[in-house]
Amino acid sequence: MSERVTVVGSVNVDHTIDVERFPRPGETLLASSLSSSMGGKGANQAVAAAKSGVRTGMVARIGVDAEGAQALESLQRAGVDIDGVGRIADAPTGSAWITVSVSENTILVVPGANSKWAEGLPQFDASGVVLCQLEIPMSVVERVAVATVGTFVLNAAPASQLSDELLRHCDVLIVNEHELAEVSGQSDIDASDTDALIAASRSLIERGTTAVATTLGSKGAILCTEESTLIATTPPTPDVVDSTGAGDAFCGVFAGRLAQGESLSTALRAGVTAGSLAVRHSAAQGGYDEFARLATFIQETPEITTRPNT
């Protein structure tokens, strides 16, 4: 397998608003600050993979605007190959509006150029690990899944219904507990009930995917295959500054470890470590520079435990 991650996904400009608490419907609050940075699930995951030392390429769509130029510069500076990033004249670069209160956030995304893909896919390296999310059209994701000759990893975020055909092409499906409930159709899942999470994951495995990884924030993550369940807990983490981009850190580093030939267990441990580093910094990519020292931080992360499926 090629030791490379190709991320096919979104590029956004993130506008982050800090507030003491989230407003209620119809309520106006004063924010304490507003800042802008580069983001988008695709770009975040590509930068996370590259910062962890893995060859990484990005396939995306951005606008012919200042934000698009800024995005290209940001990706290049992070070490991401941008040959697959196309510029669209009739749409702006995508944007996200993130409201942060204490350690929680809400996110609204305006797709812009992320939704403007031609019918045909651009040429891209479909070997190694190919990583997608759902901030681009589902039709593009489906074509990428079929075209992939290496390992196809799908981060089903934002949550959406997935066809059995797409799941059959999916080697690893990555979700958080809310996305797991939506994708599996089991809206009453209790995130603290490990058995319920495993049952929902196994229902997706029965539909075709090989493995399901569910991120659980500060509680770590679980990964289910047909044979067993891997349970990961996070290392001791200081006060959370901003959880934006933590899930993307997990996805990028997890995919990177798979591209390097590591096991699911090793990739899972690296992913939860990356997520715990990301929340210690503001902005989506704020803590990704620390991924160059990931091997050191992983020593603080408990070993993965394995639970056979019965």
N, C-alpha and C positions, 0 to 999 in steps of 0.2 A: 504494500500500500504506500502511496505517496505521502510523505510526512508534510502535508499541507492542509490547511483549512480554507475552504472557499465559502464565504458568507454571501448569500443572495438575500438581500433585504433592504431595510429602510435607512434613510439618512434624514435627520431632522435638526433644526435649530431648537434647542430647549430654552424656554423662558421660565425661570423658577421664581415663584413668589413665596416669601416666608410670612406666615401668619401665626398668631398665638393659638387660634383654633379655626376649624373649618366653618364657613358661614352656613347658616340654615337657609332653606329656600326663601327667596325674597329679601334676604338680609344683606346689608352692605357693611363691610368691615374695612379697616385700614390695614394695609400690609406694612411690614417693617422693612422689606427690601425687595428688589427685583434684579435678577441677573440673567445673563444669557450665556449659553455654552453649546457645544456641539453634542448631539445625541442621536436618537433613533435606535431602536432595538438592534437593527442590523449593524449600524456603525459601532455601537457600544460593544457588541459581541466580537466584531472584527478587531477592534482595538484591544479588547481583553485578551484575545488569543495571541495577537502579535506581541503584546507587552509581556506575555508569559514565555516568549521565546520560540514561538511556532511560526513558520512561514504562512502568511495569511494573505488572501486576496479578497477584494470586495466587488460584488456585482450589484449595481444599484442605479437609481435614476434621481438626478437633482436638477434644479432649475438653472437657467442662464442668468444668475443674479449674484449679488455680493455674498449672500449666504452660501450659495453653491460653491463659489470659489474658496470661501473660508472652510467649507467642509472638506474639499479636496486637499487643501493645505494641512488640515488637522489630521486626516487619515494618513497622508504621506509622512508627516512628522512622527506618527506613531509606528511607522514601519509597515503599513498596509499597502499592498499592491493595488493601485487604482485603475488599472487598464480596463477593467470591466465596468467602470462607472460612466454612465452616459448622461449628457446634459439635454434637457427638454426645454424647447423655446416657449411652449404655450402653457407652462405651469411653474409656480414658484417652488423653491425647495421646501420640503415638508417642515412643519413646526409642531412643537408640543408645548402645552401650557401646564406647568407642574406647580401644584400648591403644596407646600410643606408645612406641617404643624407638628412640632416636637419630632418624633421619629417616624411619623406616618406621612403618606402623600397621596394625592389624587392627581390623575393625569388625563388631559384632553389632547387628542392628536388631530391636527389638520393635515391630511395626507399629501396634498400638493403633488409634486412630481412622482412621489412614491406610488401613485395610482396610475401613472401614465406609462404603460409598457406596451410595446408593439406585440403582435401575435407571435412572432418568432423570438426565440431566446438568443441572446448574444453568445458568441463562442466563449466557453469557460471550461476550466479544468474540472471535470466531473469525477475525477478520481480522488483519492484521499478521503477527507471528511467534508461533506457539503452540509451547511447549516442554514436553515431558513426560519423565519418567523411569519406572523400573519399581519404585519403592517403593510404588506404589498398584496396585490390581487391574488385570490385563491387560485385562479387559473394559472398564474405564473408558478406558484408553489407546486401545483400538481405537475406541471411540465418539468420543473426542476427535479422533482422526486423520480419521475420516470427516466430522465436523462442521466441520473447519478449512477455511476458504475462502482463507486466506492461505498462509503457509509453515509446514509442520509439521516440527519438529525433534524427534528422539527420542534421548535419551541412554539407551542400553540398559544401564542399571546399576541394581541388580545384574543380571548377565548372565542371559539367559533365551532360550529358543528363540522366534523370531519367525515369524509366519505370512507367507506370500508376500503375502497381502492387506494386512497391515499395512505391509509394506515398500513396496508399490505406492503407499501414501498418504504415504510418508516422503520429504520433500525432502532432508533431511540426517540421517544416522545418525551419532551420536557414540559412540565406544567407547574404552576403553584397550586395550592389546595383549592382555590376558587376556580381556576381553569380546569382542574381535574373534575370538579363537580359539573361544570358546564359541558365539557367534552364527553364525559361518560353518561350524561343525562341523569345523574344522581344528586339532585340539588340539596338533599338533606344530609350530606356528608358532614360529620363532625371532625374537624381538622385534628382534634386531640385523640381521636379514635384510630389507632394504627390499623386495626383489623378492617375498619371501613375504608380506609385509604387503600389498603392492599386489595380489597374486594373490587373497588372501583377501577384500580389499575389492571387487575386481572381481566375485567370485562373488556377493556381495550385491547389487551393481549389476545383475547379470544377473537376479536374482530380483525386482527392481523398484525399489529405492531409487535416487535420483538421484545422491547423493554420500555418501561415507563418510569421516568424519574420525576418525583414530586418534591419541589423545594418548599420548605416550611419555615422560612425566615430564621429567627433565632433558635428554632428547634432543630435545625439541620435539614436533612432530606432523606427520602427513602427511594430506593430503586427496585422495581419488581421485574423479574423475568418469569418465564413459565415454571422454572425450577425452584427459584429462591427469591428472597427479599433481602436487600442490603440496606442497613440502617446507619446513617451518618449523623453524628452530632457535631456542633460547631465548637471551635476553640473558645476559651474565655475571651470575651469581647468587651472593650471599654464602652463608655456611653455611646449610643448610636447618634451620629450627627445627621445623616440623611440616607434613607434606604433606597433612593433612586439609583438604578443601575446595578443593584446587588444581584438581581436575578440574571441580568445580562452578563455580569462578571462570571457567575456560575456557568452559564451556557458556553461562553467563549473559552474559558479555561477547560471545562469538561470536554468540549469538542477537540481542543488542542491536544489534550492528553490521549484521546482516542487516536488522533492522527499520528501521534508518536508511537503507537502500538501498545499503549498501556491498557490494563484491564479496566472493566467497568468499575471495580472497587477502587482502584487507584484514581481513576478519573473523578469518581464521586467525592472522594476525600479532598482532592485538589479543588473541586468546584465549590464545596462548602467553605473551604479556607479562603478562596478568592472572594466569595460573598461576604464573609466576615470582615475582610480587609476593606471592601468597598464602602461599607456603611460607616466607616470611621471618618469619612471625608464628605464634603459637600459636592454637589453636581454629579451627574451620571457617571462620568469617567474620572472623578476626582481622586480615587485611590488606586487607579490602575497601574501607576508607575511602580507600586510596591510589588507587582507580580513578577518582576525580575528576580525578587528574593523569595519567591513562593516556596521553594524547597526548604528554606529555613522556617518559615511560618507553619508549614505543614506539620512540623514536629510537635507543634502545640495542639494539633487537632487529634482527638481520640481516634483509635483504629476503628475501621468499619466492622460492624457485627453482621453476621449472616444468619438468616432465619429460613430454614427450609419451608417450602410451601407444602401444605397438607391437603 
